[in-house]
């Protein structure tokens, strides 16, 4: 291989920081998107924030405990 395809895509892909669900308004079909990128030879990694938004359902659930 002469070159390595690299794409850094820095975007908030979740609705709230700290959860693991793609925001459907920005990414209506994330599996299809990742499959297409893989078919083009890209490796895909998503960055997960170590923070949890107080607006998220995860935060509200944990706050009750």
C-alpha positions, -999 to +999 in steps of 0.1 A: +000+000+000+015+034-010-007+055+012-030+052+041-064+069+038-070+090+069-099+111+078-102+129+111-138+138+117-142+158+148-179+162+155-203+156+183-220+124+170-242+119+201-272+139+212-257+143+246-221+140+258-215+107+275-240+084+258-234+058+231-262+066+207-258+084+174-279+115+171-305+105+145-309+141+133-273+142+122-267+105+116-300+088+105-282+056+095-248+052+111-243+016+102-248+023+065-224+052+068-197+031+085-202+002+060-197+026+031-165+040+047-152+005+053-160-004+016-138+025+006-109+013+028-113+035+058-110+024+094-135+040+116-132+050+153-157+070+173-145+091+202-165+087+234-164+116+259-155+108+295-181+133+306-219+128+310-242+157+302-267+166+329-293+167+301-287+131+292-309+102+302-278+085+316-271+114+340-307+115+352-307+078+358-275+079+377-286+109+397-315+089+411-292+063+426 
